[in-house]
């Protein structure tokens, strides 16, 4: 049975991170469902418009294997302020399902104490102030994993992160086949 992944898209999300995650995972036969606050088009960080598959209120965490948060400064602020996303994230945390975040988005996980104490994580360096005073130990690595939480540094690591997540979900063979088809260096 194909794995199912939820990717929330909030105003100001980083296009590259979201679209590369969606594209690479779908190439690996993962069912990816994007979500928005409403059915209206979502204005991303670089002023491109996007349509989500569903609205947040339609998302049932038990029906998904993972949640992945794209970054973008404004998008991350929106993620952090949305009570539906907080509830969904808490459900994934309680069930110990795969949680991923890239760029500024690990701040949303720190804000909810999904990343806490000395938990290692990585993120875009200038995003640290979004969850000031919260836990976690920033490592500066391109990808960092701790238990079921996986983080990545930013737009330039989006392909690496997407392939990393794909390998976790579907295995090395599927990941290698998708990677070969992408013609990455």
N, C-alpha and C positions, 0 to 999 in steps of 0.2 A: 504494500500500500504506500502511495506517495506521501512524503512528509508535507506538512502544511506550515507555512510561515506567515506571520502577520507583520506588516511594515506600516506603521502610522506615518502619515504625511501631514505636517502642520505648516501653516504659513511661514515661509522663510527657511524651509528645509533645504539642505544642500543637494542639488539635482544629481551631481555625479554619484554621490554616495548612495542615494536611494535607487536611482535607475540602474546603476551597475549591480547592486545587490539583487534587485528584481530580475534583471536580465540574466545574470550568471546562474542564479538559482533555477530559474525557469528552463534554461538550457540543460540543466541537470535533472529535469523532470520533477522539480519540487513545485508544489502548488503554492504560489505566493499571492496573498491577498493584501492589497494596499487599502488603507483606510483614511478617511478624512472626517473632520468635525461635522461637515454638512455635505450635501451632494454638489455644492458649488465648486467651480474650478479653484485650485489651490495655487497661489502665487509663491513660487520658490525663490531662493536666495538670489539667483541671477535673472529674476523677472520672467521666467518661463512659466506657463500655466499647465497644470496637470489635473487629471480627473482620477479620483480614487475609485476602487472597486466597490467599497462599502463605506458606511458611516460607522464611527466608533461604537455607537449604541447597538449595532448589529453584530458586533464581535463577541463570540463566546470563547473565552480562553481555553476551555476544555477541548475544543475542536482543533487546537493548534499545537504543534510540536515546538515552536520557537517564536520569539518576537525579536525583531531587529530594528534599532532606532537609528535613522540617519541623523547626521549632525546639521550644522548650520547654526549660527549664533541665535538668530531670531526663532528658527524652528525649534531649537532646544528650549528656549525660554517658554515657547508655547506648549511643548511637551510637559515641561515642569509645572505649568499652571493648569493643566487639564485634569480634572478629577476622574474622568473616564479612563484616561491613559494610566493615571496612578493606580486605579483599581485593577486594571488589566495587568499592569506590571506586578502588583502585589500577588495576584493570582498565580502568575508564572513563577514568581519567587517561592511562594508557598509550595507549589508542585515540583519545584526544582527542575523546571523545564529550561531549555536553552534560552538565554537572554544575551543579546549582542547590542553593542552601541559603538558608534564611530564618531570621531572628531570631537565636537562639543557635547554630544549626547551622553557620554558617561556621567556628566554632571547630573542628569535626570536620575540615574541609578544611585549616585552618591546622595542626592537630595532625599531619596526614599530609604536610605540605609541598606540598599541591595548591595552596594559596595560600601563597606564600613571598616572600622578599625584599621588594621594593617593590610587589608586585602589589596593585592597588586592590581593596578589597572593602568591603561594608557589613554591619552586623549590629546586633542590639539592643545598645545601649551597655553595659549592665551585664554582658554575656557575655564581655567582653574577657579576664577572668582565667582562663577555661577553657583557653585555649591560651597562657598567659603565657610570654613569651620566644620565641614563634614569630613567623614573618614575616608580611608583608602590611601594607598601609597602609590603615587605616580611614578612609573618606571621609565617612561620615555621610549619604550620599545615600540616597534611598528604594530605588533599584535601582542596582547597579553591575555592569558586565560587563568581563571581561578574558579575552581569548582565548575559550575554551569554558566558562569558569566564570562563573556568574551568581549574584549574591547580593542579598538584600533585607532590609529593616530590621526587620520584625516583623508582628504580626497585622494591624495597620491597613493594611499594604501588600499583603496576601495577594491581593486581587482584581487589583491592578495587576500584581503579579508573575506570577500565573497567566496573565493575558492577554498579558503580555510573552513568557512562555515559549511560549504557544500560537501567537503570531505567528511566533516563530522556527521552530517545528515545522511549522506548517500554513499560514503566510502571512497577510498582512494582511486579505484578504477573509474568511477563516474567523474570524479574531479579531474583526473588526468585526461580523460576524453574531452571534457569541456575545455580545459586549459589548452589542449592542442588545437582545438577549433577556434580559439580566440587569437591564435598567432601572437601570443605574448613573447617578449624576449626571454 
